[in-house]
C-alpha cells in the first residue's frame, strides 16, 4: 500500500545484510512504519508494516554497522553522508541573531546573484523536512533581473485580464459563498494590489518582484503536503540571508495563478508544472539599504494547555 507522490507510486525496498547486524535495535526504534523486528539478536522485516517503506532513510542513517540499505523512492545508500561534528554547528544565539537581523528587503543593488550562491541556496533548501518523501516540492527559478522583470510584466498583463474578480458585482455575488473575511480581503487588499501592480507596471515600475536579480517560486503537486513548499522557501530565505543577500517572501503572486485558463497559460509559459494548494515566491538580492534596528514580533496567541 505505497503512499503515492508525483515522483513515485511504489514502496522503497529494504535490504538487510544480516552478517553486519549487531542487534542494537535502533532501526526498530526509529522506523514508524513498523517494518523491523529483532529475532535471535538480528534484525528482520515484519509482515505487517503500516504502509511499506516510504524512503525516509532513518533506519539506514541510524544503523551503526551499515547493515541496512534502502533503494527506491529516489533514495539509495549513495545519498548517505557523515554529519558534521557538533562543534561545527551553529549555536542557538548564532541562529537567533541571524533570524532576528532578517528583514523583508525590496530594494536591491545592481549586483547579480552568481550561480555559486544560487546553488548554495538550493542545497540548503533541499534539506527541508517534508510530509512524505521523496520531496514533491518544485522550483521555478528566474536567475537574472531581466527574467524577473519579464515575469512581472507577464503577470501584470494576466492580472489586467482578470480584474473582474475584484469588481463590485462579482464580490456581491460571491459574499454569501465565501463569507465576510474573504469579502474584506478582496475589497481591502486584493483590489488595491491589482490596481497597484498593473498601474505601476504601465509606468515602468515593478512592484511585483521589485526588479530583484533572483526569484524562486516554490510550489507543490497534487500530492504535496501543503506545508512543504513553504518550509523549503523558508530554508532558502534563511540560507540567502546567511550569504549576505536580502530576501522577501511574496505571497500575492501564487493565489492568482492557480485557477482559470489565463492562469494556466501563464503557468505553461514558465513551465510551472502543477496547480498547488500552497506556494510562495522568494526574491533575493544584495540589499541597497541597511537597517540598524529590528522590530519585535509576536504571535496572535500562545496557549499552553
SULWOSUL-V61362 format. One record per backbone hydrogen bond with DSSP energy under -1.0 kcal/mol. NH is the residue of the N-H (numbers start at 1). CO is the residue of the C=O. E is the energy in kcal/mol with one decimal. If there is no record, write none. Layout:
nh co e
NH CO E
NH CO E
//
This chain:
nh co e
5 8 -2.3
12 53 -2.2
13 71 -3.3
15 69 -2.9
17 67 -3.0
18 16 -1.0
20 17 -2.0
29 25 -1.9
30 26 -2.1
31 27 -1.7
37 44 -2.2
39 42 -2.9
42 39 -1.3
44 37 -2.7
46 35 -2.3
50 33 -2.5
61 57 -2.4
62 58 -2.2
63 59 -1.5
69 15 -2.4
71 13 -2.4
72 75 -2.3
79 76 -1.9
80 77 -1.6
88 85 -1.9
89 86 -1.8
95 91 -2.4
96 92 -3.3
97 93 -2.5
98 94 -1.8
99 95 -2.5
100 96 -3.0
101 97 -1.7
105 247 -2.3
109 286 -2.7
118 114 -2.1
119 115 -2.7
120 116 -1.8
121 117 -2.1
122 118 -2.5
123 119 -2.5
124 120 -2.2
125 121 -2.5
126 122 -1.9
127 124 -1.3
128 125 -1.7
138 219 -3.7
140 217 -1.9
142 215 -3.0
148 144 -2.4
149 145 -2.4
150 146 -2.2
151 147 -2.1
152 148 -2.2
153 149 -2.4
154 150 -2.5
155 151 -3.0
156 152 -2.4
157 153 -2.0
158 154 -2.2
159 155 -2.6
160 156 -2.3
161 157 -1.2
162 159 -1.1
165 162 -2.0
166 163 -1.7
167 164 -1.7
171 167 -2.4
172 168 -2.5
173 169 -1.7
174 170 -2.0
175 171 -1.8
177 174 -1.6
178 174 -2.3
179 175 -2.2
183 179 -1.8
184 180 -2.7
185 181 -2.2
186 182 -2.5
187 183 -2.3
188 184 -2.8
189 185 -1.9
190 185 -2.3
191 186 -2.7
193 189 -2.3
194 190 -2.7
195 191 -2.2
196 192 -2.9
197 193 -3.0
198 194 -2.1
199 195 -2.5
200 196 -1.9
201 197 -1.9
202 198 -1.6
204 201 -1.4
205 200 -2.7
212 209 -1.6
214 284 -1.1
215 142 -2.1
216 282 -2.6
217 140 -2.8
218 280 -2.7
219 138 -2.5
224 221 -1.4
228 225 -1.7
231 227 -2.2
232 228 -2.4
233 229 -2.1
234 230 -1.9
235 231 -2.3
236 232 -2.3
237 233 -2.3
238 234 -2.5
239 235 -2.6
240 236 -2.7
241 237 -2.2
242 238 -2.1
243 239 -1.1
244 241 -1.6
245 240 -2.5
246 285 -4.0
248 283 -1.5
250 281 -3.3
257 253 -1.0
264 260 -1.9
265 261 -2.0
266 262 -1.8
267 263 -2.6
268 264 -3.0
269 265 -2.2
270 266 -1.6
271 268 -1.5
272 267 -3.0
280 218 -2.0
281 250 -1.6
282 216 -2.4
283 248 -2.5
284 214 -2.8
285 246 -1.6
288 107 -2.3
//
